[in-house]
């Protein structure tokens, strides 16, 4: 029933566990306390609000395609990605258009009629609020 472990083996295992746990904690604290890259504030995440049917992963991937993804950062009023740098207001407009263009996966139905993208320049957090409207959906050229 019981596993016999010597006292010195148990002490070594407990010390190893404490070292691993403290290393992970120090890594997390170092990441959490950093306020961004050396160049600006890194994009820390995308929050999606207001969706019922369209999956958040679909909206998040479309927003990431416009430049709001990990590896990008905000320097002043400019969004800098790995491929280009563009004004932040233009990037926000592109993100709004990409959110509205998001379809239900497997279909061509676009239920999102409006999107509001807000970027916090201090934390790098992107908040996307979408409005879905199913009263006027265009399916195969006809309004349902």
C-alpha positions as CSV (number, residue, x, y, z in Angstrom):
1,X,0.0,0.0,0.0
2,X,2.6,2.5,1.0
3,X,5.6,3.4,-1.0
4,X,8.8,3.5,1.0
5,X,10.8,6.6,0.4
6,X,13.9,7.5,2.3
7,X,14.0,10.7,4.1
8,X,16.9,12.2,2.1
9,X,15.1,11.3,-1.2
10,X,12.0,13.0,0.0
11,X,13.9,16.1,0.9
12,X,15.6,16.2,-2.5
13,X,12.2,15.8,-4.2
14,X,10.7,18.6,-2.2
15,X,13.6,20.9,-2.9
16,X,13.4,20.2,-6.6
17,X,9.7,20.9,-6.6
18,X,10.3,24.2,-4.8
19,X,13.1,25.2,-7.2
20,X,10.9,24.4,-10.3
21,X,7.9,26.3,-8.8
22,X,10.0,29.3,-7.9
23,X,11.6,29.4,-11.3
24,X,8.2,29.4,-13.0
25,X,7.0,32.1,-10.6
26,X,10.1,34.3,-11.3
27,X,9.6,33.9,-15.1
28,X,5.9,34.9,-14.8
29,X,6.7,37.9,-12.6
30,X,9.4,39.1,-15.0
31,X,7.0,38.9,-17.9
32,X,4.1,40.5,-16.0
33,X,6.2,43.3,-14.7
34,X,7.6,44.3,-18.1
35,X,5.7,47.1,-19.7
36,X,6.5,46.2,-23.3
37,X,9.3,45.9,-25.7
38,X,12.2,48.3,-25.8
39,X,10.5,50.0,-28.8
40,X,7.0,50.4,-27.4
41,X,4.0,48.6,-25.8
42,X,3.5,45.1,-27.0
43,X,0.1,43.8,-28.0
44,X,-0.9,41.7,-25.0
45,X,-4.2,40.3,-26.1
46,X,-7.5,40.6,-27.9
47,X,-10.8,40.5,-26.0
48,X,-14.0,39.9,-28.0
49,X,-17.3,41.0,-26.6
50,X,-20.9,40.8,-27.9
51,X,-20.8,37.7,-30.1
52,X,-23.3,35.0,-29.8
53,X,-23.0,32.8,-32.9
54,X,-19.7,33.7,-34.6
55,X,-16.8,32.0,-32.7
56,X,-14.3,34.2,-31.0
57,X,-11.4,32.3,-32.7
58,X,-12.7,33.4,-36.1
59,X,-12.9,37.0,-35.1
60,X,-9.6,36.9,-33.3
61,X,-7.8,35.4,-36.3
62,X,-9.3,38.2,-38.6
63,X,-8.1,40.8,-36.1
64,X,-4.7,39.2,-36.0
65,X,-4.4,39.4,-39.7
66,X,-4.8,43.2,-39.5
67,X,-1.7,43.4,-37.3
68,X,-3.1,43.1,-33.7
69,X,-1.2,39.9,-32.8
70,X,1.7,38.9,-30.6
71,X,4.9,40.2,-31.8
72,X,3.4,43.6,-32.8
73,X,3.8,46.6,-30.6
74,X,2.5,50.2,-30.3
75,X,5.0,53.0,-30.5
76,X,3.2,56.3,-30.0
77,X,0.4,56.5,-32.5
78,X,1.9,53.8,-34.8
79,X,1.3,50.0,-34.9
80,X,4.5,48.2,-35.8
81,X,4.2,44.6,-37.0
82,X,6.8,42.3,-38.4
83,X,5.9,43.3,-42.0
84,X,4.9,47.0,-41.8
85,X,4.2,49.9,-39.6
86,X,1.0,51.9,-40.0
87,X,-0.9,54.6,-38.2
88,X,-2.9,53.3,-35.2
89,X,-6.2,54.8,-36.4
90,X,-5.8,53.1,-39.8
91,X,-5.1,49.8,-38.1
92,X,-8.2,50.2,-35.9
93,X,-10.3,50.9,-39.1
94,X,-8.8,47.8,-40.8
95,X,-9.6,45.7,-37.7
96,X,-13.2,47.0,-37.6
97,X,-13.6,46.0,-41.3
98,X,-12.1,42.6,-40.7
99,X,-14.4,42.0,-37.7
100,X,-17.5,42.9,-39.8
101,X,-16.2,40.6,-42.6
102,X,-16.0,37.6,-40.3
103,X,-18.4,34.8,-41.4
104,X,-19.9,31.9,-39.5
105,X,-17.4,29.0,-40.2
106,X,-18.4,26.8,-43.1
107,X,-20.8,29.4,-44.5
108,X,-20.8,32.8,-46.2
109,X,-23.2,34.3,-43.7
110,X,-21.9,37.5,-42.1
111,X,-24.1,38.3,-39.1
112,X,-21.8,41.0,-37.7
113,X,-23.1,44.4,-38.7
114,X,-20.9,46.7,-36.6
115,X,-17.7,46.4,-34.7
116,X,-15.9,48.8,-32.3
117,X,-12.2,48.3,-31.7
118,X,-10.5,50.0,-28.8
119,X,-6.8,49.9,-28.1
120,X,-5.3,50.6,-24.7
121,X,-1.9,52.3,-25.4
122,X,-0.7,51.7,-21.8
123,X,-1.3,47.9,-21.6
124,X,-1.5,46.9,-25.3
125,X,-4.9,45.3,-24.8
126,X,-7.3,45.3,-27.8
127,X,-11.0,45.2,-27.0
128,X,-13.4,44.3,-29.9
129,X,-17.1,44.8,-29.4
130,X,-19.3,43.3,-32.1
131,X,-23.0,43.6,-32.9
132,X,-24.7,40.7,-34.5
133,X,-28.0,41.2,-36.3
134,X,-29.9,38.3,-37.8
135,X,-32.8,40.3,-39.1
136,X,-31.2,41.1,-42.4
137,X,-28.8,38.3,-43.4
138,X,-27.8,38.0,-47.0
139,X,-27.7,34.4,-48.1
140,X,-26.9,33.6,-51.7
141,X,-28.0,37.0,-52.9
142,X,-31.4,37.0,-51.1
143,X,-32.2,38.6,-47.7
144,X,-33.5,36.1,-45.2
